[in-house]
Amino acid sequence: MALSSNSPLAERLASFAAATQYSDLRPELVALVKLHVLDTLGVALGASRTSSWPMMLDIVAGQGGDEESTLFGAGTRVPAASAALFNGSLTHALGFDDTHLEALLHPFGAILPAVLAVAERDRLDGSKVIAAVAVGAEVTCRLGIAAGRALVQSAFQPTAVCGSLGAVTAVGSARGLDEEIIANALGLAASMAGGLHESTLDGTWTKQVHAGLAAHVAMVAIEFAEAGVTASPGVLDDVGGLLDAYGCGQIDADPIAEGLGSIWQIDDLAIKVYPTCQGVHSYVDLALDLAEQNHVPPDEIERVLVRVGPLAGVGLCEPRSLRARPQTTYAAEFSIPYCVASALVNGRLEFDAFTPASLEDERVIALAHKLDYVVDEAMDEDLSMRGWLQIQSPAGELFTAETDACRGTRANPLTAAGIRAKFHKCVAGILSDESEALIGELVGQLDSLTDITPIVAAMVSPVFARSGAPV
Amino acid sequence: MTELAAGFVSMAVAVFAADMPTIPRSLSDQLKLELLDTLGHCAAASRGAAGEQVMGVMRERSGSEEATVLGTSLRLPARDAAMASGALAHLGGNGGARPAAGPRPSVVVLPAVMATAERVGADGHRTLRGLAAGYELHTRLVVAAGAGMASRAIDPNTVCGAVAAAAGAATTMELSADEITSAMGVAISMASGLLYESPPGSAASGLAVGWAAAGGVLAAELASRGFRGCHAAIEGRKALLRAFSDEDSSADDVIADLGVRWLSDATTSLGGSRPGDDDDESAGAPGAGVDRVTAATAKLVERYYDNVRGVVTEQQAQQVVDQVLTLEAQADVGGIVALHRDAASR
């Protein structure tokens, strides 16, 4: 297909996916992709801490079928589309996966499970996996930058909606498909992509499976497009197309497609350092810094003051009584008072801060009640996640810390060692030391692997096998 | 939008489904005919070009043979069977043309309920309860919000259908009201579908329909294992109606006179042909074993025969007709589909 700036968005994205090869990626980008792969595998395995995974495992493993692709953690092999569904339901379950702050989404959660499922089934080499993941993440993030804000306002989760389309391009790239088939698959996915934000309001689990559903949409769309089912090319960005129907109005395709292949949004991805809402992170950074400096013993802190932006920060402090004493572990992840207090008291903020028992820690709850906030518009000024925090001693001394960008964002990135440390925290107690080391080593050499199977084969845990599912 | 507390509308729907009141005779008669009609449409569509494409892909699927793709001999996991049946029912029913604005539960709810019923070994009575729950919710959602969805180029049939299919499948599984609520609360994130025109002859619109049916099956499977879906699936601030419809859609309308008035009992896709209405014209139709067969029924039975001609013998087709029209008395609905399957595979 001859492309012009008038070409439908689906065709332009498909063309990018079909054309991009591993050799087109600069080395720093490849290195970054590998770190995000490791991070995503870690948070997927960390999802053994959720209650929902045995349910999806029971369904997917119970259906059986051809032994094509491995279920993360469980080791069972099932048809690739089923593996994408299950594995994708792990990557996003903790909400601990990587974030594109401007796009308001988590790109790797849907893409990596879909690509790995296909790569294992089709015996693809590691360089194809890297190219496919890079393509998919790029498309997901660019769609999110253009449409994410409007999607959120219309109750849709960009991770699910944009992730479905990004995963289509990723799988299309992995399969080496031509642009017409990928464009058709994007069109088919447009009628299957969804995912609503209601569960972030009531604390239920629906959002946990969004990335899995998105990965599954991609597998099904590619499957039928490869069989020759056609779709209308305008169905993404035309009037009455997906983005218009989902409340984004007329989307200009030009900025989405501009610079594809030369400007990479992966460079801007943030990696979450704490298993909480991203908006809490900068305050936890500062609390940990102050805790380490040990100016005031936590039980003697008189008052904690934070400056928060009106966009997100206020909502993470209000309603005051519920934020200071969260009723569920999920609600605790969205509380600046609770997370800051826990960090000050414990000098750390890990998974164990979000157990029912931790919510009963009266030292933490008492300190959380001493947190006040002031609204400061400057906190919202850019997307780098600013923060300002002050503690007061009984004698009235004030100790202040502030940041322009929380850890893990582009302006304050995690080192490779930091990402490996997060991987370790995610898989501790879930993988053996040998498996953990092996996965780290294999992902580090991903571009030179002729077969990616050893990676997923190492992701087997006795924790996942305990489910009672037929694994 | 809604005046009632968030969660109330969805819970009321779930309680209705779990405690299903007596289904009006006219509705159960209609549901049986819908099943017969859909079996015929699926059988016919599986031999058309678009249906062949769908079947070609589905034959490559593998896994436990839990349920039959309606009108064919293919057995697959229930979710996949529902996907294929939904696609075929849509492609056969209207040739894959742009979906009509009204509710068409026969292409979404019915495939999800039948695949679930076959998987769990449900009898005819239980299957009819699942169909009635799904049909009624589908109809009510489309009546309340269909115009608002269509005005945004969203397909009310698939979007409302995914949630209704979840309720229907969950009811067929005899889940509790809480679990049915959860099933609907997961299904809202599987709801999708656009009115955007597909290329002529493409199976694309069928896939969207099949996806909604499959989503309903998966949502019910998750809920039955304890998965906690959203409480206010229908009326929540970021849930079905607000996301897909417009501000004028009222969630309260969805439950007005629920269990007293059956909106599905007139508006199903058979186009208002109501067998119970003209009981006097019963002569000459096929379907031995059925006491009273109306002219409207006879017309649909004839359409079924037309759709399966050349695939099953007349005698086999008559057996299917007899069993479907006495669905409430059948011990295992899997037997009906199997009968069709065995016949079709010859």
Boltz contact constraints between the chains, C-beta under 6 A:
constraints:
  - contact:
      token1: [A, 52]
      token2: [B, 227]
      max_distance: 6.0
  - contact:
      token1: [A, 55]
      token2: [B, 222]
      max_distance: 6.0
  - contact:
      token1: [A, 55]
      token2: [B, 225]
      max_distance: 6.0
  - contact:
      token1: [A, 55]
      token2: [B, 227]
      max_distance: 6.0
  - contact:
      token1: [A, 58]
      token2: [B, 225]
      max_distance: 6.0
  - contact:
      token1: [A, 59]
      token2: [B, 221]
      max_distance: 6.0
  - contact:
      token1: [A, 63]
      token2: [B, 63]
      max_distance: 6.0
  - contact:
      token1: [A, 63]
      token2: [B, 64]
      max_distance: 6.0
  - contact:
      token1: [A, 63]
      token2: [B, 77]
      max_distance: 6.0
  - contact:
      token1: [A, 64]
      token2: [B, 63]
      max_distance: 6.0
  - contact:
      token1: [A, 64]
      token2: [B, 64]
      max_distance: 6.0
  - contact:
      token1: [A, 65]
      token2: [B, 62]
      max_distance: 6.0
  - contact:
      token1: [A, 65]
      token2: [B, 63]
      max_distance: 6.0
  - contact:
      token1: [A, 66]
      token2: [B, 62]
      max_distance: 6.0
  - contact:
      token1: [A, 79]
      token2: [B, 62]
      max_distance: 6.0
  - contact:
      token1: [A, 155]
      token2: [B, 238]
      max_distance: 6.0
  - contact:
      token1: [A, 155]
      token2: [B, 242]
      max_distance: 6.0
  - contact:
      token1: [A, 155]
      token2: [B, 243]
      max_distance: 6.0
  - contact:
      token1: [A, 188]
      token2: [B, 204]
      max_distance: 6.0
  - contact:
      token1: [A, 188]
      token2: [B, 207]
      max_distance: 6.0
  - contact:
      token1: [A, 191]
      token2: [B, 193]
      max_distance: 6.0
  - contact:
      token1: [A, 191]
      token2: [B, 194]
      max_distance: 6.0
  - contact:
      token1: [A, 191]
      token2: [B, 208]
      max_distance: 6.0
  - contact:
      token1: [A, 192]
      token2: [B, 192]
      max_distance: 6.0
  - contact:
      token1: [A, 192]
      token2: [B, 211]
      max_distance: 6.0
  - contact:
      token1: [A, 193]
      token2: [B, 192]
      max_distance: 6.0
  - contact:
      token1: [A, 194]
      token2: [B, 191]
      max_distance: 6.0
  - contact:
      token1: [A, 194]
      token2: [B, 192]
      max_distance: 6.0
  - contact:
      token1: [A, 195]
      token2: [B, 189]
      max_distance: 6.0
  - contact:
      token1: [A, 196]
      token2: [B, 188]
      max_distance: 6.0
  - contact:
      token1: [A, 196]
      token2: [B, 189]
      max_distance: 6.0
  - contact:
      token1: [A, 196]
      token2: [B, 238]
      max_distance: 6.0
  - contact:
      token1: [A, 196]
      token2: [B, 243]
      max_distance: 6.0
  - contact:
      token1: [A, 197]
      token2: [B, 238]
      max_distance: 6.0
  - contact:
      token1: [A, 198]
      token2: [B, 230]
      max_distance: 6.0
  - contact:
      token1: [A, 198]
      token2: [B, 236]
      max_distance: 6.0
  - contact:
      token1: [A, 198]
      token2: [B, 238]
      max_distance: 6.0
  - contact:
      token1: [A, 198]
      token2: [B, 239]
      max_distance: 6.0
  - contact:
      token1: [A, 199]
      token2: [B, 230]
      max_distance: 6.0
  - contact:
      token1: [A, 201]
      token2: [B, 238]
      max_distance: 6.0
  - contact:
      token1: [A, 202]
      token2: [B, 230]
      max_distance: 6.0
  - contact:
      token1: [A, 202]
      token2: [B, 231]
      max_distance: 6.0
  - contact:
      token1: [A, 204]
      token2: [B, 228]
      max_distance: 6.0
  - contact:
      token1: [A, 204]
      token2: [B, 229]
      max_distance: 6.0
  - contact:
      token1: [A, 204]
      token2: [B, 230]
      max_distance: 6.0
  - contact:
      token1: [A, 205]
      token2: [B, 228]
      max_distance: 6.0
  - contact:
      token1: [A, 206]
      token2: [B, 185]
      max_distance: 6.0
  - contact:
      token1: [A, 206]
      token2: [B, 186]
      max_distance: 6.0
  - contact:
      token1: [A, 206]
      token2: [B, 189]
      max_distance: 6.0
  - contact:
      token1: [A, 206]
      token2: [B, 229]
      max_distance: 6.0
  - contact:
      token1: [A, 206]
      token2: [B, 230]
      max_distance: 6.0
  - contact:
      token1: [A, 223]
      token2: [B, 57]
      max_distance: 6.0
  - contact:
      token1: [A, 224]
      token2: [B, 57]
      max_distance: 6.0
  - contact:
      token1: [A, 224]
      token2: [B, 207]
      max_distance: 6.0
  - contact:
      token1: [A, 227]
      token2: [B, 53]
      max_distance: 6.0
  - contact:
      token1: [A, 227]
      token2: [B, 56]
      max_distance: 6.0
  - contact:
      token1: [A, 227]
      token2: [B, 57]
      max_distance: 6.0
  - contact:
      token1: [A, 229]
      token2: [B, 53]
      max_distance: 6.0
  - contact:
      token1: [A, 229]
      token2: [B, 203]
      max_distance: 6.0
  - contact:
      token1: [A, 229]
      token2: [B, 204]
      max_distance: 6.0
  - contact:
      token1: [A, 230]
      token2: [B, 199]
      max_distance: 6.0
  - contact:
      token1: [A, 230]
      token2: [B, 202]
      max_distance: 6.0
  - contact:
      token1: [A, 231]
      token2: [B, 204]
      max_distance: 6.0
  - contact:
      token1: [A, 232]
      token2: [B, 199]
      max_distance: 6.0
  - contact:
      token1: [A, 235]
      token2: [B, 196]
      max_distance: 6.0
  - contact:
      token1: [A, 240]
      token2: [B, 153]
      max_distance: 6.0
  - contact:
      token1: [A, 240]
      token2: [B, 196]
      max_distance: 6.0
  - contact:
      token1: [A, 241]
      token2: [B, 196]
      max_distance: 6.0
  - contact:
      token1: [A, 245]
      token2: [B, 152]
      max_distance: 6.0
  - contact:
      token1: [A, 245]
      token2: [B, 153]
      max_distance: 6.0
  - contact:
      token1: [A, 245]
      token2: [B, 154]
      max_distance: 6.0
  - contact:
      token1: [A, 245]
      token2: [B, 194]
      max_distance: 6.0
